[in-house]
Amino acid sequence: MPGTITLALSKGRIFDDCLPLLAAAGIAVTDDPEKSRKLILGTSLPGVRVVLVRPSDVPTYVEHGGADLGVVGLDTLLEHSDDLAACGLYVPVDLKIARCRISVATRADFDYAAAVQQGSRIRVASKYTQIARQHFADKGVHVDLIKLYGSMELAPLTGLADAIVDLVSTGSTLKANHLVEVERILDISARLVVNQAALKLKREPLRQLIDAFARAAG
């Protein structure tokens, strides 16, 4: 829709954490995604709408113009590309919401420190293969990466992998599955990501939104 500003969000924690930021920008979402089956939601601000997509799809929608801007975790951005500018993506604001971290975890009886010091090859399961590959390459550790999409904790328990690289919030899931966090790789929070071409075409309304998000994020 020409002239319409489209914001890509994902359901769950990021959507919930974004509501106060949107409110600070004078925007209220007019539908509850938990009660509505709509994927395009109206807002109280004429000309601004929200599209609901999978978290991993937010950068793709913004990159290819399906959305003008979006909110997405840094982990997803780093997996999307190691050169966001080349994808036409501009990341102006750390929104400081949906905080967590990416860490390495293993069984409690696995000597991770010895394994990486000896330079032995270890098997690592992760959804975040780009982040894991870069982390271990920087350490000079040889790894066999196994791509998984869920139930990451099972990998060390079944012998599929020696370690996992995954998001950690409280650590309770690791503890419940008798795993320990052995190395913190990166702190994660949600970022505002903007289509660079849209910023040129819709500069004034997009800049107002970006500034409002930045003020609300502090």
MDTraj code that builds the backbone (N, CA, C; nanometers):
import mdtraj as md
import numpy as np

residues = "MET PRO GLY THR ILE THR LEU ALA LEU SER LYS GLY ARG ILE PHE ASP ASP CYS LEU PRO LEU LEU ALA ALA ALA GLY ILE ALA VAL THR ASP ASP PRO GLU LYS SER ARG LYS LEU ILE LEU GLY THR SER LEU PRO GLY VAL ARG VAL VAL LEU VAL ARG PRO SER ASP VAL PRO THR TYR VAL GLU HIS GLY GLY ALA ASP LEU GLY VAL VAL GLY LEU ASP THR LEU LEU GLU HIS SER ASP ASP LEU ALA ALA CYS GLY LEU TYR VAL PRO VAL ASP LEU LYS ILE ALA ARG CYS ARG ILE SER VAL ALA THR ARG ALA ASP PHE ASP TYR ALA ALA ALA VAL GLN GLN GLY SER ARG ILE ARG VAL ALA SER LYS TYR THR GLN ILE ALA ARG GLN HIS PHE ALA ASP LYS GLY VAL HIS VAL ASP LEU ILE LYS LEU TYR GLY SER MET GLU LEU ALA PRO LEU THR GLY LEU ALA ASP ALA ILE VAL ASP LEU VAL SER THR GLY SER THR LEU LYS ALA ASN HIS LEU VAL GLU VAL GLU ARG ILE LEU ASP ILE SER ALA ARG LEU VAL VAL ASN GLN ALA ALA LEU LYS LEU LYS ARG GLU PRO LEU ARG GLN LEU ILE ASP ALA PHE ALA ARG ALA ALA GLY".split()
xyz = np.array([
    [0.0846, -0.1192, 0.0000],
    [0.0000, 0.0000, 0.0000],
    [0.0885, 0.1247, 0.0000],
    [0.0849, 0.2049, -0.1063],
    [0.1692, 0.3240, -0.1158],
    [0.1440, 0.4189, 0.0010],
    [0.2513, 0.4684, 0.0596],
    [0.2382, 0.5633, 0.1687],
    [0.2196, 0.5003, 0.3048],
    [0.1875, 0.3709, 0.3086],
    [0.1681, 0.3026, 0.4355],
    [0.3030, 0.2589, 0.4935],
    [0.3189, 0.2770, 0.6224],
    [0.4368, 0.2281, 0.6928],
    [0.4033, 0.0910, 0.7501],
    [0.4835, -0.0088, 0.7142],
    [0.4590, -0.1454, 0.7599],
    [0.5709, -0.1885, 0.8548],
    [0.5311, -0.2296, 0.9755],
    [0.6235, -0.2735, 1.0786],
    [0.6105, -0.4236, 1.0975],
    [0.7203, -0.4973, 1.0810],
    [0.7188, -0.6426, 1.0979],
    [0.7552, -0.6787, 1.2420],
    [0.6675, -0.7567, 1.3049],
    [0.6906, -0.8049, 1.4408],
    [0.6641, -0.9547, 1.4447],
    [0.7150, -1.0197, 1.5474],
    [0.6842, -1.1604, 1.5699],
    [0.6024, -1.1723, 1.6980],
    [0.5170, -1.2733, 1.7023],
    [0.4354, -1.2964, 1.8213],
    [0.5242, -1.3343, 1.9393],
    [0.4684, -1.3163, 2.0586],
    [0.5406, -1.3600, 2.1774],
    [0.6110, -1.2458, 2.2470],
    [0.7311, -1.2762, 2.2978],
    [0.8006, -1.1818, 2.3849],
    [0.8306, -1.0501, 2.3162],
    [0.8796, -1.0542, 2.1911],
    [0.9139, -0.9295, 2.1231],
    [0.7892, -0.8443, 2.1015],
    [0.6785, -0.9054, 2.0590],
    [0.5545, -0.8291, 2.0398],
    [0.5123, -0.7639, 2.1708],
    [0.5116, -0.8424, 2.2781],
    [0.4676, -0.7901, 2.4083],
    [0.5589, -0.6777, 2.4568],
    [0.6899, -0.6967, 2.4406],
    [0.7844, -0.5954, 2.4864],
    [0.7812, -0.4692, 2.4006],
    [0.7317, -0.4834, 2.2757],
    [0.7237, -0.3680, 2.1856],
    [0.6040, -0.2772, 2.2159],
    [0.5010, -0.3321, 2.2788],
    [0.3791, -0.2538, 2.3002],
    [0.4050, -0.1238, 2.3760],
    [0.4838, -0.1258, 2.4862],
    [0.5119, 0.0024, 2.5528],
    [0.5914, 0.0997, 2.4654],
    [0.6805, 0.0471, 2.3816],
    [0.7575, 0.1335, 2.2916],
    [0.6658, 0.1971, 2.1880],
    [0.5732, 0.1161, 2.1352],
    [0.4764, 0.1695, 2.0392],
    [0.3875, 0.2740, 2.1059],
    [0.3458, 0.2460, 2.2292],
    [0.2608, 0.3410, 2.3022],
    [0.3329, 0.4738, 2.3211],
    [0.4626, 0.4666, 2.3509],
    [0.5416, 0.5891, 2.3679],
    [0.5511, 0.6675, 2.2377],
    [0.5384, 0.5961, 2.1248],
    [0.5390, 0.6614, 1.9936],
    [0.3986, 0.7044, 1.9512],
    [0.3010, 0.6843, 2.0419],
    [0.1635, 0.7234, 2.0116],
    [0.0899, 0.6238, 1.9257],
    [0.1339, 0.4975, 1.9290],
    [0.0739, 0.3944, 1.8439],
    [0.0185, 0.2823, 1.9311],
    [-0.1062, 0.2467, 1.9086],
    [-0.1678, 0.1314, 1.9744],
    [-0.2097, 0.0324, 1.8672],
    [-0.1755, -0.0942, 1.8855],
    [-0.2193, -0.1987, 1.7918],
    [-0.3654, -0.2303, 1.8223],
    [-0.4486, -0.2314, 1.7200],
    [-0.5936, -0.2414, 1.7412],
    [-0.6451, -0.3839, 1.7492],
    [-0.5595, -0.4822, 1.7267],
    [-0.6008, -0.6224, 1.7380],
    [-0.5054, -0.6959, 1.8316],
    [-0.5583, -0.7922, 1.9040],
    [-0.4776, -0.8780, 1.9902],
    [-0.4390, -1.0029, 1.9111],
    [-0.3099, -1.0227, 1.8822],
    [-0.2692, -1.1375, 1.7995],
    [-0.3006, -1.2716, 1.8633],
    [-0.3207, -1.2729, 1.9946],
    [-0.3539, -1.3988, 2.0618],
    [-0.5014, -1.4343, 2.0459],
    [-0.5834, -1.3358, 2.0095],
    [-0.7270, -1.3597, 1.9944],
    [-0.7721, -1.3520, 1.8491],
    [-0.6920, -1.2898, 1.7662],
    [-0.7275, -1.2729, 1.6249],
    [-0.6405, -1.3634, 1.5383],
    [-0.6950, -1.4070, 1.4263],
    [-0.6174, -1.4867, 1.3310],
    [-0.5572, -1.3982, 1.2217],
    [-0.5765, -1.2681, 1.2334],
    [-0.5221, -1.1763, 1.1342],
    [-0.3696, -1.1751, 1.1399],
    [-0.3090, -1.1623, 1.0239],
    [-0.1642, -1.1496, 1.0155],
    [-0.1209, -1.0062, 0.9864],
    [-0.2168, -0.9225, 0.9457],
    [-0.1916, -0.7798, 0.9274],
    [-0.2827, -0.7063, 1.0240],
    [-0.2232, -0.6321, 1.1162],
    [-0.2973, -0.5661, 1.2216],
    [-0.2963, -0.4150, 1.2010],
    [-0.4111, -0.3552, 1.2219],
    [-0.4199, -0.2103, 1.2140],
    [-0.3681, -0.1461, 1.3413],
    [-0.3432, -0.0168, 1.3349],
    [-0.3005, 0.0584, 1.4535],
    [-0.3841, 0.1853, 1.4652],
    [-0.3662, 0.2527, 1.5774],
    [-0.4391, 0.3777, 1.6017],
    [-0.3852, 0.4934, 1.5195],
    [-0.2717, 0.4737, 1.4560],
    [-0.2105, 0.5797, 1.3757],
    [-0.2379, 0.5533, 1.2277],
    [-0.3133, 0.6388, 1.1622],
    [-0.3427, 0.6174, 1.0203],
    [-0.2132, 0.6038, 0.9396],
    [-0.2119, 0.5044, 0.8524],
    [-0.0946, 0.4863, 0.7679],
    [0.0134, 0.3995, 0.8276],
    [-0.0095, 0.3428, 0.9473],
    [0.0878, 0.2509, 1.0079],
    [0.0180, 0.1187, 1.0367],
    [0.0761, 0.0089, 0.9912],
    [0.0209, -0.1237, 1.0167],
    [0.1307, -0.2180, 1.0621],
    [0.0900, -0.3263, 1.1252],
    [0.1828, -0.4271, 1.1759],
    [0.1579, -0.5580, 1.1031],
    [0.2645, -0.6231, 1.0557],
    [0.2516, -0.7567, 0.9987],
    [0.3202, -0.8545, 1.0936],
    [0.2557, -0.9682, 1.1153],
    [0.3093, -1.0705, 1.2048],
    [0.3780, -1.1799, 1.1246],
    [0.5055, -1.2011, 1.1495],
    [0.5830, -1.3024, 1.0775],
    [0.6673, -1.3800, 1.1778],
    [0.7237, -1.4904, 1.1327],
    [0.8153, -1.5673, 1.2186],
    [0.9374, -1.4807, 1.2511],
    [0.9951, -1.4963, 1.3704],
    [1.1125, -1.4150, 1.4048],
    [1.2235, -1.4208, 1.3005],
    [1.2506, -1.5397, 1.2479],
    [1.3588, -1.5545, 1.1509],
    [1.3276, -1.4893, 1.0165],
    [1.1995, -1.4571, 0.9929],
    [1.1596, -1.3962, 0.8662],
    [1.1581, -1.2436, 0.8701],
    [1.1703, -1.1850, 0.9895],
    [1.1630, -1.0384, 0.9994],
    [1.2689, -0.9706, 0.9120],
    [1.3986, -1.0091, 0.9200],
    [1.4970, -0.9423, 0.8342],
    [1.4689, -0.9606, 0.6856],
    [1.4142, -1.0762, 0.6484],
    [1.3846, -1.1020, 0.5071],
    [1.2727, -1.0108, 0.4574],
    [1.1683, -0.9954, 0.5373],
    [1.0590, -0.9048, 0.4989],
    [1.1090, -0.7615, 0.4844],
    [1.1942, -0.7189, 0.5765],
    [1.2452, -0.5823, 0.5700],
    [1.3427, -0.5669, 0.4526],
    [1.4290, -0.6648, 0.4337],
    [1.5268, -0.6578, 0.3242],
    [1.4593, -0.6446, 0.1884],
    [1.3534, -0.7225, 0.1672],
    [1.2905, -0.7278, 0.0349],
    [1.1688, -0.6374, 0.0215],
    [1.1453, -0.5521, 0.1206],
    [1.0404, -0.4514, 0.1074],
    [0.9016, -0.4964, 0.1459],
    [0.8886, -0.6175, 0.2030],
    [0.7567, -0.6577, 0.2524],
    [0.7175, -0.5801, 0.3763],
    [0.8181, -0.5218, 0.4417],
    [0.7973, -0.4329, 0.5555],
    [0.9010, -0.3215, 0.5458],
    [0.8665, -0.2054, 0.5975],
    [0.9597, -0.0925, 0.5952],
    [1.0593, -0.1007, 0.7096],
    [1.0147, -0.1554, 0.8207],
    [1.1006, -0.1714, 0.9368],
    [1.0491, -0.2871, 1.0210],
    [1.1320, -0.3342, 1.1112],
    [1.0923, -0.4477, 1.1933],
    [1.1702, -0.4495, 1.3224],
    [1.1281, -0.5361, 1.4117],
    [1.1979, -0.5558, 1.5391],
    [1.2391, -0.7016, 1.5463],
    [1.3680, -0.7238, 1.5720],
    [1.4212, -0.8598, 1.5650],
    [1.5407, -0.8730, 1.6586],
    [1.5619, -0.9920, 1.7106],
    [1.6752, -1.0173, 1.7980],
    [1.8073, -1.0095, 1.7238],
    [1.9111, -0.9658, 1.7944],
    [2.0439, -0.9570, 1.7334],
    [2.0905, -1.0928, 1.6837],
    [2.0517, -1.2000, 1.7534],
    [2.0898, -1.3349, 1.7107],
    [2.0387, -1.3652, 1.5708],
    [1.9132, -1.3269, 1.5446],
    [1.8531, -1.3516, 1.4130],
    [1.9198, -1.2666, 1.3060],
    [1.9543, -1.1429, 1.3395],
    [2.0228, -1.0560, 1.2435],
    [2.1595, -1.1126, 1.2058],
    [2.2334, -1.1604, 1.3046],
    [2.3670, -1.2142, 1.2773],
    [2.3605, -1.3423, 1.1947],
    [2.2553, -1.4209, 1.2150],
    [2.2372, -1.5409, 1.1343],
    [2.1927, -1.5057, 0.9920],
    [2.1202, -1.3959, 0.9776],
    [2.0691, -1.3556, 0.8463],
    [2.1821, -1.3169, 0.7519],
    [2.2785, -1.2393, 0.8031],
    [2.3883, -1.1948, 0.7171],
    [2.5006, -1.1377, 0.8019],
    [2.6241, -1.1540, 0.7544],
    [2.7366, -1.0897, 0.8225],
    [2.7649, -0.9526, 0.7636],
    [2.6826, -0.9097, 0.6671],
    [2.6960, -0.7760, 0.6074],
    [2.5552, -0.7206, 0.5853],
    [2.4978, -0.6653, 0.6912],
    [2.3586, -0.6178, 0.6846],
    [2.3439, -0.5006, 0.5883],
    [2.4454, -0.4145, 0.5817],
    [2.4369, -0.3001, 0.4914],
    [2.4268, -0.3461, 0.3462],
    [2.4987, -0.4532, 0.3124],
    [2.4928, -0.5062, 0.1760],
    [2.3550, -0.5613, 0.1431],
    [2.2796, -0.5987, 0.2472],
    [2.1413, -0.6478, 0.2277],
    [2.0414, -0.5336, 0.2229],
    [2.0903, -0.4110, 0.2336],
    [1.9991, -0.2966, 0.2338],
    [1.9311, -0.2749, 0.3664],
    [1.9950, -0.3235, 0.4742],
    [1.9362, -0.3109, 0.6072],
    [2.0149, -0.2105, 0.6910],
    [1.9406, -0.1281, 0.7615],
    [1.9962, -0.0263, 0.8501],
    [1.9473, -0.0578, 0.9905],
    [2.0389, -0.0632, 1.0866],
    [2.0038, -0.1024, 1.2237],
    [2.0340, 0.0155, 1.3167],
    [1.9375, 0.1074, 1.3325],
    [1.9677, 0.2324, 1.4033],
    [1.9545, 0.2291, 1.5547],
    [1.8779, 0.1327, 1.6095],
    [1.8460, 0.1402, 1.7526],
    [1.8532, 0.0029, 1.8185],
    [1.9241, -0.0032, 1.9308],
    [1.9148, -0.1172, 2.0218],
    [1.7977, -0.0867, 2.1148],
    [1.6905, -0.1641, 2.1043],
    [1.5688, -0.1362, 2.1801],
    [1.5781, -0.1835, 2.3248],
    [1.6798, -0.2615, 2.3567],
    [1.7047, -0.3066, 2.4947],
    [1.5889, -0.3892, 2.5513],
    [1.5192, -0.4612, 2.4639],
    [1.4118, -0.5508, 2.5079],
    [1.4464, -0.6932, 2.4665],
    [1.3696, -0.7899, 2.5193],
    [1.3914, -0.9321, 2.4884],
    [1.5376, -0.9711, 2.5113],
    [1.5899, -0.9301, 2.6258],
    [1.7307, -0.9560, 2.6567],
    [1.7545, -1.1034, 2.6912],
    [1.8637, -1.1549, 2.6421],
    [1.9095, -1.2896, 2.6787],
    [2.0553, -1.2985, 2.6352],
    [2.1061, -1.4183, 2.6193],
    [2.2444, -1.4339, 2.5763],
    [2.2580, -1.5619, 2.4951],
    [2.3610, -1.5668, 2.4123],
    [2.3951, -1.6905, 2.3427],
    [2.5170, -1.7499, 2.4133],
    [2.5047, -1.8767, 2.4506],
    [2.6100, -1.9412, 2.5278],
    [2.6376, -2.0820, 2.4764],
    [2.7509, -2.1334, 2.5185],
    [2.7847, -2.2742, 2.4967],
    [2.7444, -2.3508, 2.6220],
    [2.6798, -2.4655, 2.6038],
    [2.6425, -2.5507, 2.7170],
    [2.6788, -2.6950, 2.6864],
    [2.7092, -2.7686, 2.7906],
    [2.7473, -2.9093, 2.7775],
    [2.6886, -2.9892, 2.8940],
    [2.7047, -3.1215, 2.8858],
    [2.6775, -3.2036, 3.0035],
    [2.7750, -3.1642, 3.1147],
    [2.7319, -3.1806, 3.2376],
    [2.8170, -3.1430, 3.3511],
    [2.9460, -3.2249, 3.3543],
    [2.9426, -3.3471, 3.3001],
    [3.0610, -3.4334, 3.3066],
    [3.1530, -3.4200, 3.1851],
    [3.1225, -3.3251, 3.0963],
    [3.2083, -3.3042, 2.9785],
    [3.3107, -3.1956, 3.0106],
    [3.4388, -3.2260, 2.9929],
    [3.5447, -3.1304, 3.0243],
    [3.5661, -3.0377, 2.9045],
    [3.4839, -2.9354, 2.8975],
    [3.4870, -2.8426, 2.7840],
    [3.6196, -2.7670, 2.7781],
    [3.6650, -2.7188, 2.8931],
    [3.7889, -2.6403, 2.8955],
    [3.9068, -2.7212, 2.8403],
    [3.9137, -2.8469, 2.8789],
    [4.0228, -2.9317, 2.8303],
    [4.0091, -2.9575, 2.6808],
    [3.8874, -2.9786, 2.6360],
    [3.8641, -3.0091, 2.4942],
    [3.9071, -2.8944, 2.4053],
    [3.8736, -2.7714, 2.4425],
    [3.9080, -2.6581, 2.3560],
    [4.0552, -2.6203, 2.3706],
    [4.1156, -2.6449, 2.4865],
    [4.2580, -2.6151, 2.5034],
    [4.3446, -2.7103, 2.4230],
    [4.3034, -2.8355, 2.4163],
    [4.3812, -2.9348, 2.3428],
    [4.3654, -2.9204, 2.1918],
    [4.2688, -2.8385, 2.1502],
    [4.2461, -2.8197, 2.0081],
    [4.1813, -2.9389, 1.9416],
    [4.1201, -3.0249, 2.0239],
    [4.0535, -3.1419, 1.9655],
    [3.9252, -3.0988, 1.8937],
    [3.8826, -3.1781, 1.7991],
    [3.7593, -3.1477, 1.7250],
    [3.6390, -3.1867, 1.8100],
    [3.5446, -3.0949, 1.8271],
    [3.4244, -3.1251, 1.9032],
    [3.3014, -3.1069, 1.8151],
    [3.1956, -3.1770, 1.8515],
    [3.0692, -3.1682, 1.7786],
    [2.9777, -3.0710, 1.8514],
    [2.9256, -2.9739, 1.7757],
    [2.8426, -2.8683, 1.8337],
    [2.7102, -2.8626, 1.7594],
    [2.6008, -2.8715, 1.8333],
    [2.4672, -2.8600, 1.7749],
    [2.4127, -2.7204, 1.8017],
    [2.3503, -2.6614, 1.7005],
    [2.2959, -2.5270, 1.7191],
    [2.2005, -2.4898, 1.6068],
    [2.1069, -2.4053, 1.6407],
    [2.0261, -2.3368, 1.5398],
    [2.1081, -2.2212, 1.4820],
    [2.2031, -2.1730, 1.5616],
    [2.2802, -2.0528, 1.5260],
    [2.4176, -2.0931, 1.4732],
    [2.4176, -2.1553, 1.3577],
    [2.5426, -2.2108, 1.3057],
    [2.6422, -2.1026, 1.2638],
    [2.5939, -1.9891, 1.2129],
    [2.6860, -1.8818, 1.1736],
    [2.7575, -1.8245, 1.2954],
    [2.6811, -1.7993, 1.4014],
    [2.7397, -1.7451, 1.5239],
    [2.8357, -1.8463, 1.5849],
    [2.7953, -1.9736, 1.5890],
    [2.8805, -2.0776, 1.6458],
    [3.0090, -2.0933, 1.5645],
    [2.9957, -2.0950, 1.4326],
    [3.1134, -2.1132, 1.3460],
    [3.2149, -2.0005, 1.3705],
    [3.1657, -1.8762, 1.3756],
    [3.2552, -1.7620, 1.3953],
    [3.3201, -1.7654, 1.5329],
    [3.2428, -1.8017, 1.6337],
    [3.2950, -1.8053, 1.7707],
    [3.4098, -1.9057, 1.7833],
    [3.3880, -2.0261, 1.7328],
    [3.4915, -2.1283, 1.7482],
    [3.6097, -2.1024, 1.6549],
    [3.5834, -2.0417, 1.5400],
    [3.6938, -2.0051, 1.4511],
    [3.7841, -1.9018, 1.5185],
    [3.7234, -1.8059, 1.5879],
    [3.8014, -1.7037, 1.6582],
    [3.8868, -1.7655, 1.7690],
    [3.8394, -1.8763, 1.8263],
    [3.9132, -1.9446, 1.9328],
    [4.0140, -2.0447, 1.8777],
    [4.0093, -2.0697, 1.7466],
    [4.0981, -2.1679, 1.6865],
    [4.0595, -2.3112, 1.7190],
    [3.9304, -2.3323, 1.7453],
    [3.8808, -2.4656, 1.7807],
    [3.8118, -2.5273, 1.6591],
    [3.8445, -2.6504, 1.6286],
    [3.7822, -2.7213, 1.5175],
    [3.6488, -2.7809, 1.5640],
    [3.5434, -2.7537, 1.4898],
    [3.4115, -2.8056, 1.5284],
    [3.3413, -2.8685, 1.4087],
    [3.2631, -2.9698, 1.4378],
    [3.1673, -3.0233, 1.3415],
    [3.0319, -2.9697, 1.3837],
    [2.9722, -2.8853, 1.3004],
    [2.8463, -2.8204, 1.3349],
    [2.7286, -2.9047, 1.2877],
    [2.6306, -2.9205, 1.3760],
    [2.5083, -2.9946, 1.3458],
    [2.3916, -2.8973, 1.3589],
    [2.3206, -2.8750, 1.2500],
    [2.2088, -2.7801, 1.2504],
    [2.0846, -2.8454, 1.3102],
    [2.0329, -2.7847, 1.4161],
    [1.9078, -2.8284, 1.4763],
    [1.8136, -2.7093, 1.4862],
    [1.6847, -2.7374, 1.4945],
    [1.5855, -2.6292, 1.4995],
    [1.5109, -2.6239, 1.6321],
    [1.5267, -2.7230, 1.7170],
    [1.4565, -2.7226, 1.8442],
    [1.5068, -2.8328, 1.9346],
    [1.4599, -2.8313, 2.0605],
    [1.4996, -2.9308, 2.1619],
    [1.6508, -2.9485, 2.1640],
    [1.7208, -2.8351, 2.1651],
    [1.8666, -2.8366, 2.1569],
    [1.9297, -2.9179, 2.2697],
    [1.8646, -2.9153, 2.3874],
    [1.9221, -2.9801, 2.5058],
    [1.9384, -3.1309, 2.4878],
    [1.8611, -3.1886, 2.3958],
    [1.8698, -3.3326, 2.3727],
    [2.0030, -3.3754, 2.3112],
    [2.0652, -3.2857, 2.2368],
    [2.1840, -3.3236, 2.1596],
    [2.2964, -3.3797, 2.2476],
    [2.3351, -3.3111, 2.3567],
    [2.4399, -3.3702, 2.4415],
    [2.3904, -3.4922, 2.5190],
    [2.2621, -3.4945, 2.5518],
    [2.2086, -3.6043, 2.6328],
    [2.2027, -3.7350, 2.5552],
    [2.1870, -3.7257, 2.4241],
    [2.1775, -3.8455, 2.3413],
    [2.3100, -3.8817, 2.2743],
    [2.4108, -3.7983, 2.2928],
    [2.5395, -3.8244, 2.2292],
    [2.5498, -3.7694, 2.0885],
    [2.4490, -3.6953, 2.0451],
    [2.4546, -3.6353, 1.9108],
    [2.5653, -3.5308, 1.9023],
    [2.5857, -3.4584, 2.0117],
    [2.6867, -3.3525, 2.0116],
    [2.7532, -3.3443, 2.1482],
    [2.8726, -3.2855, 2.1503],
    [2.9427, -3.2622, 2.2763],
    [2.8915, -3.1369, 2.3456],
    [2.8485, -3.0399, 2.2644],
    [2.8075, -2.9104, 2.3183],
    [2.6960, -2.8530, 2.2322],
    [2.6268, -2.7555, 2.2879],
    [2.5272, -2.6810, 2.2112],
    [2.5584, -2.5327, 2.2211],
    [2.5164, -2.4580, 2.1205],
    [2.5188, -2.3121, 2.1253],
    [2.3738, -2.2683, 2.1122],
    [2.3236, -2.2001, 2.2160],
    [2.1813, -2.1691, 2.2182],
    [2.1556, -2.0428, 2.2995],
    [2.0325, -1.9916, 2.2842],
    [1.9890, -1.8786, 2.3655],
    [1.9674, -1.9243, 2.5090],
    [2.0103, -1.8425, 2.6014],
    [1.9893, -1.8696, 2.7434],
    [1.9286, -1.7449, 2.8064],
    [1.8238, -1.7648, 2.8837],
    [1.7631, -1.6534, 2.9558],
    [1.7879, -1.6696, 3.1051],
    [1.7157, -1.7581, 3.1688],
    [1.7366, -1.7820, 3.3124],
    [1.8311, -1.8985, 3.3389],
    [1.8462, -1.9874, 3.2410],
    [1.9276, -2.1069, 3.2604],
    [1.8513, -2.2227, 3.3214],
    [1.7216, -2.2030, 3.3487],
    [1.6434, -2.3082, 3.4143],
    [1.6234, -2.4304, 3.3245],
    [1.6105, -2.4090, 3.1933],
    [1.5933, -2.5222, 3.1022],
    [1.7200, -2.6077, 3.0972],
    [1.8353, -2.5410, 3.0955],
    [1.9619, -2.6151, 3.0992],
    [1.9716, -2.6975, 3.2269],
    [1.9406, -2.6338, 3.3381],
    [1.9506, -2.7016, 3.4673],
    [1.8572, -2.8215, 3.4755],
    [1.7358, -2.8036, 3.4230],
    [1.6377, -2.9124, 3.4275],
    [1.6827, -3.0326, 3.3457],
    [1.7680, -3.0078, 3.2459],
    [1.8167, -3.1161, 3.1603],
    [1.9617, -3.1536, 3.1911],
    [2.0092, -3.1142, 3.3105],
    [2.1417, -3.1532, 3.3596],
    [2.2546, -3.1059, 3.2682],
    [2.2353, -2.9832, 3.2137],
    [2.3401, -2.9208, 3.1335],
    [2.3918, -2.7977, 3.2076],
    [2.5137, -2.7576, 3.1743],
    [2.5723, -2.6398, 3.2384],
    [2.6195, -2.5420, 3.1307],
    [2.6062, -2.4152, 3.1618],
    [2.6538, -2.3085, 3.0732],
    [2.8034, -2.2935, 3.0962],
    [2.8830, -2.3190, 2.9924],
    [3.0284, -2.3192, 3.0100],
    [3.0972, -2.1982, 2.9474],
    [3.0274, -2.1281, 2.8590],
    [3.0889, -2.0103, 2.7969],
    [2.9801, -1.9181, 2.7422],
    [2.9928, -1.7918, 2.7756],
    [2.8995, -1.6899, 2.7263],
    [2.9588, -1.6302, 2.5988],
    [2.8846, -1.6353, 2.4898],
    [2.9356, -1.5854, 2.3620],
    [2.8978, -1.4392, 2.3391],
    [2.7701, -1.4076, 2.3595],
    [2.7206, -1.2771, 2.3156],
    [2.5921, -1.2415, 2.3885],
    [2.5819, -1.1171, 2.4354],
    [2.4557, -1.0678, 2.4910],
    [2.3636, -1.0275, 2.3766],
    [2.2366, -1.0611, 2.3915],
    [2.1381, -1.0410, 2.2850],
    [2.0274, -0.9473, 2.3333],
    [1.9818, -0.8611, 2.2452],
    [1.8611, -0.7817, 2.2683],
    [1.7981, -0.7556, 2.1325],
    [1.6766, -0.7048, 2.1335],
    [1.6065, -0.6797, 2.0072],
    [1.6500, -0.5465, 1.9472],
    [1.6601, -0.5442, 1.8156],
    [1.7036, -0.4236, 1.7429],
    [1.5948, -0.3788, 1.6461],
    [1.5929, -0.2497, 1.6214],
    [1.5085, -0.1948, 1.5153],
    [1.5870, -0.2029, 1.3854],
    [1.5276, -0.2623, 1.2829],
    [1.5947, -0.2762, 1.1541],
    [1.5078, -0.2109, 1.0471],
    [1.5698, -0.1358, 0.9583],
    [1.4972, -0.0516, 0.8621],
    [1.5464, -0.0794, 0.7209],
    [1.4526, -0.0821, 0.6266],
    [1.4867, -0.0947, 0.4851],
    [1.5448, 0.0379, 0.4365],
    [1.6680, 0.0346, 0.3861],
    [1.7355, 0.1590, 0.3468],
    [1.6651, 0.2302, 0.2323],
    [1.6108, 0.1536, 0.1375],
    [1.5387, 0.2158, 0.0258],
    [1.4120, 0.2842, 0.0755],
    [1.3401, 0.2182, 0.1676],
    [1.2187, 0.2785, 0.2236],
    [1.2520, 0.4066, 0.2986],
    [1.3671, 0.4087, 0.3648],
    [1.4060, 0.5280, 0.4398],
    [1.4255, 0.6479, 0.3477],
    [1.4659, 0.6227, 0.2254],
    [1.4801, 0.7315, 0.1281],
    [1.3442, 0.7761, 0.0750],
    [1.2558, 0.6793, 0.0504],
    [1.1253, 0.7102, -0.0082],
    [1.0263, 0.7667, 0.0938],
    [1.0373, 0.7213, 0.2169],
    [0.9423, 0.7619, 0.3223],
    [1.0196, 0.8234, 0.4386],
    [1.1128, 0.9071, 0.4065],
    [1.2107, 0.9531, 0.5046],
    [1.1468, 1.0161, 0.6284],
    [1.0534, 1.1110, 0.6080],
    [1.0008, 1.1852, 0.7220],
    [0.9215, 1.0974, 0.8191],
    [0.8216, 1.0204, 0.7707],
    [0.7474, 0.9370, 0.8659],
    [0.8324, 0.8271, 0.9302],
    [0.9244, 0.7691, 0.8543],
    [1.0106, 0.6653, 0.9118],
    [1.1074, 0.7238, 1.0132],
    [1.1624, 0.8403, 0.9821],
    [1.2551, 0.9032, 1.0767],
    [1.1837, 0.9382, 1.2069],
    [1.0586, 0.9820, 1.1984],
    [0.9816, 1.0124, 1.3192],
    [0.9630, 0.8864, 1.4050],
    [0.9334, 0.7725, 1.3375],
    [0.9172, 0.6475, 1.4100],
    [1.0486, 0.6012, 1.4735],
    [1.1563, 0.6084, 1.3990],
    [1.2862, 0.5677, 1.4503],
    [1.3228, 0.6521, 1.5728],
    [1.3013, 0.7829, 1.5637],
    [1.3339, 0.8712, 1.6763],
    [1.2461, 0.8400, 1.7972],
    [1.1176, 0.8089, 1.7724],
    [1.0266, 0.7752, 1.8829],
    [1.0701, 0.6467, 1.9514],
    [1.1082, 0.5459, 1.8733],
    [1.1577, 0.4204, 1.9303],
    [1.2862, 0.4451, 2.0115],
    [1.3748, 0.5284, 1.9574],
    [1.5011, 0.5553, 2.0255],
    [1.4764, 0.6258, 2.1591],
    [1.3843, 0.7206, 2.1615],
    [1.3525, 0.7893, 2.2879],
    [1.2922, 0.6920, 2.3889],
    [1.2012, 0.6068, 2.3412],
    [1.1348, 0.5132, 2.4309],
    [1.2312, 0.4103, 2.4871],
    [1.3303, 0.3704, 2.4054],
    [1.4287, 0.2716, 2.4498],
    [1.5305, 0.3308, 2.5459],
    [1.5372, 0.4659, 2.5461],
    [1.6303, 0.5321, 2.6376],
    [1.7723, 0.5244, 2.5891],
])
top = md.Topology()
chain = top.add_chain()
for i, resn in enumerate(residues, 1):
    res = top.add_residue(resn, chain, resSeq=i)
    for name in ("N", "CA", "C"):
        top.add_atom(name, md.element.get_by_symbol(name[0]), res)
traj = md.Trajectory(xyz[None], top)
